[in-house]
Amino acid sequence: MTMTQSGSAAGPAAADRTGEAGGAEGMDGVIARMRALQEELPPHDGVAAFNRVYLSVTLSVRHSLVDGLLPRPRSAAALAAVFAGRYPAAVDLAAAGGPVPACWRPLFRARHHTGLHPAQFALAGVNAHIGYDLAMAVVETARAHGCEPSALQGAFDRIGDVLVELEERIREDLAPGPGPLDIADPLTHLIAGWNMERARDSAWSAARLLWSMRRLPELAEEFTRRLDSGVGLVGRFLLTPLERRPVARTG
């Protein structure tokens, strides 16, 4: 076969490799933005706490694309890029004073609170990103590629497996002290109350429901708004101050 018949001569395997490489390149801008944020943000900024753990996991997703570990590489690459890009977009909206999604507001508003632990900031970011952004990314990708969300489920599951690292890194890197969290520590109970598997399952259900409403725009808009605000409410609870502040003495 001639080189002009690249589609036939290269075959599906080569096409898949092209999709994987393109997907990795599509995530490079998002990764660069997160690296820049890590340099720009003060170390005690709550957004920096989330950015630090999420950057490492995003790099793992990119490696999965390059190594061909995600099914349907073209759609998987698109899903990964759309999903990852929603976080820095929210950061930029907040910096510009724009309308930030309700799910992200608790983190941005409490980012300088001295009574919060870095693990709480990280969990609040994960909650917003998984609970709302992931569902919206599935719908956006399915619409752009003209496919059903079911066609993205394999990629969704594989990306979800990588995202489990987020929860593990929060527990390992942000735990208060060299050992495991004290069972009597309120932070232990707060972290244990949020579960990545449940959040991921809820995001998939929300994406399917939202997709089923695509011909009912008013209902879809209402569902999206309520999903956003519900995830934001969970974020507010995750950011409950756990450290006692000194009481000002009078007289």
C-alpha positions in Angstrom: 0.0 0.0 0.0 1.2 3.5 -0.7 1.9 6.2 1.9 -1.1 8.2 0.7 -3.4 5.4 2.1 -2.2 6.2 5.6 -5.5 5.2 7.2 -5.4 1.7 5.7 -1.7 1.1 5.8 -1.2 2.3 9.3 -4.1 0.3 10.7 -6.1 0.7 13.9 -3.0 0.3 16.2 -1.2 3.2 14.7 -4.4 5.3 14.8 -4.7 4.4 18.5 -1.2 5.5 19.2 -1.9 8.8 17.4 -4.9 9.3 19.7 -2.8 8.6 22.8 -0.1 11.0 21.8 -2.6 13.7 20.9 -4.4 13.2 24.2 -1.2 13.6 26.2 -0.4 16.7 24.3 -3.9 18.0 24.9 -3.2 17.7 28.7 0.1 19.5 28.5 -1.4 22.9 28.7 -3.4 22.0 31.8 -0.4 20.5 33.5 1.7 23.6 32.7 -1.0 25.7 34.2 -1.0 23.6 37.4 2.8 23.8 37.6 2.6 27.6 37.3 0.0 27.7 40.1 2.2 25.7 42.3 4.9 28.3 41.8 2.5 31.3 42.2 0.4 30.2 45.2 1.7 30.7 48.8 2.5 27.4 50.5 -0.3 27.8 53.0 -3.0 28.6 50.5 -5.7 26.0 50.6 -5.8 25.9 46.8 -2.1 25.0 46.7 -2.8 22.0 49.0 -5.2 20.6 46.4 -3.1 21.6 43.4 -0.1 19.8 44.8 -1.7 16.4 45.1 -3.8 16.8 41.9 -0.9 17.7 39.8 0.9 14.4 40.5 -2.3 12.5 39.7 -2.9 14.4 36.5 0.6 13.4 35.5 -0.3 9.8 36.1 -3.3 10.1 33.9 -1.1 11.6 31.1 1.3 8.6 31.5 -1.7 6.3 31.1 -2.5 7.9 27.8 1.0 7.7 26.5 1.3 4.0 27.6 -2.0 3.1 26.0 -3.7 2.1 29.2 -6.9 3.8 28.5 -9.6 2.2 26.2 -10.9 4.1 23.2 -7.8 6.4 23.3 -9.3 9.3 21.3 -12.4 9.7 23.4 -10.5 8.8 26.6 -7.9 11.5 25.8 -10.7 14.1 25.2 -12.4 13.1 28.5 -9.2 13.3 30.5 -8.3 16.8 29.0 -11.8 18.2 29.5 -12.0 16.9 33.0 -8.6 18.1 34.1 -9.1 21.5 32.5 -12.2 22.4 34.5 -10.1 22.9 37.7 -7.6 25.6 36.4 -10.6 27.2 34.6 -12.3 27.6 38.0 -9.2 29.0 39.5 -8.9 31.6 36.8 -12.5 32.5 37.1 -12.1 33.1 40.8 -8.9 35.2 40.2 -10.9 37.3 37.7 -13.8 37.7 40.0 -16.1 35.8 37.7 -19.0 33.4 38.5 -17.3 30.4 40.1 -19.3 27.1 40.2 -20.9 26.6 43.6 -18.9 23.4 44.1 -15.7 25.3 44.1 -16.8 28.3 46.2 -16.2 26.8 49.6 -12.5 26.1 48.8 -11.8 29.5 47.3 -13.6 31.4 50.1 -11.8 29.4 52.9 -8.4 29.1 51.2 -6.7 31.3 53.8 -8.5 30.1 56.9 -5.9 29.3 59.6 -8.2 26.8 61.4 -8.3 24.4 58.6 -5.9 21.5 57.9 -4.3 21.0 54.4 -6.1 17.7 54.1 -9.4 19.5 54.4 -8.5 21.8 51.6 -7.4 18.9 49.4 -10.6 17.0 50.1 -12.8 20.0 49.3 -11.0 20.3 46.0 -11.4 16.6 45.2 -15.1 16.7 46.2 -15.8 19.6 43.8 -13.7 18.1 40.9 -15.1 14.5 41.2 -18.6 15.3 42.3 -19.4 17.9 39.7 -16.6 18.4 37.2 -16.3 14.7 36.3 -20.0 14.4 35.5 -20.0 17.5 33.4 -16.9 16.4 31.6 -18.5 13.1 30.6 -21.5 14.8 29.1 -19.4 17.4 27.3 -17.2 14.8 25.8 -20.1 12.6 24.8 -21.7 15.5 23.1 -18.5 16.6 21.3 -17.8 13.0 20.0 -21.4 12.2 19.2 -21.5 9.1 21.4 -23.4 7.8 24.4 -21.8 8.1 27.8 -21.6 4.3 27.8 -18.9 4.5 25.2 -16.8 6.4 27.7 -17.3 4.1 30.6 -14.1 2.2 30.2 -12.1 5.4 30.1 -14.1 6.8 33.0 -13.4 3.7 35.1 -9.7 3.7 34.3 -9.4 7.4 35.0 -11.3 6.8 38.2 -8.8 4.1 39.2 -6.0 6.7 38.8 -7.9 9.2 40.8 -8.1 6.9 43.7 -4.5 8.0 44.2 -5.8 11.4 45.2 -7.4 9.9 48.3 -4.3 7.9 49.1 -2.0 10.9 48.7 -4.2 13.0 50.9 -4.0 10.4 53.6 -0.2 9.8 53.2 1.1 13.3 52.4 -1.2 15.5 54.4 -1.8 13.5 57.5 -0.9 15.5 60.7 2.3 13.7 61.8 4.5 10.8 60.8 2.1 8.1 61.9 -1.5 7.3 61.0 -4.2 9.6 62.1 -5.3 9.3 65.7 -8.6 7.6 65.9 -9.8 10.3 68.3 -8.8 13.1 66.0 -11.8 14.9 64.4 -9.9 15.0 61.2 -9.8 11.2 61.1 -13.6 11.1 61.1 -13.9 13.9 58.5 -11.6 12.1 56.1 -13.2 8.8 56.7 -16.6 10.3 55.9 -15.8 11.1 52.3 -15.2 8.2 50.0 -13.8 8.3 46.5 -15.6 5.2 45.2 -19.0 6.6 46.2 -18.2 10.0 44.7 -17.1 8.5 41.5 -20.2 6.3 41.3 -22.4 9.3 42.0 -20.6 11.3 39.2 -21.3 8.5 36.7 -25.0 8.3 37.7 -25.3 12.1 37.4 -23.7 12.1 34.0 -26.1 9.4 32.7 -29.1 11.3 34.2 -28.0 14.6 32.7 -27.5 12.9 29.3 -31.0 11.5 29.4 -32.3 15.1 29.9 -30.4 16.5 26.9 -33.7 17.2 25.0 -35.2 18.8 28.1 -33.0 21.9 28.5 -35.0 23.4 31.4 -34.9 20.2 33.4 -31.2 19.7 32.6 -30.4 23.2 33.7 -32.2 22.7 37.0 -30.5 19.3 37.6 -27.1 20.8 36.9 -27.7 23.7 39.2 -28.8 21.4 42.0 -25.9 19.1 41.5 -23.5 22.0 41.7 -25.0 23.4 44.8 -25.3 20.0 46.5 -21.6 19.2 45.9 -20.8 22.7 47.2 -22.7 22.0 50.4 -20.6 18.9 51.0 -17.5 21.1 50.4 -18.7 23.4 53.2 -18.9 20.6 55.7 -15.5 19.3 54.7 -14.1 22.8 55.5 -15.5 22.9 59.0 -12.8 24.4 61.2 -11.4 21.7 63.5 -8.7 23.6 65.4 -9.7 25.8 68.3 -8.8 29.4 68.0 -7.5 31.3 71.0 -10.2 33.2 72.8 -9.5 36.9 73.2 -9.3 38.0 76.8 -11.0 41.1 78.0 -10.5 43.2 81.1 
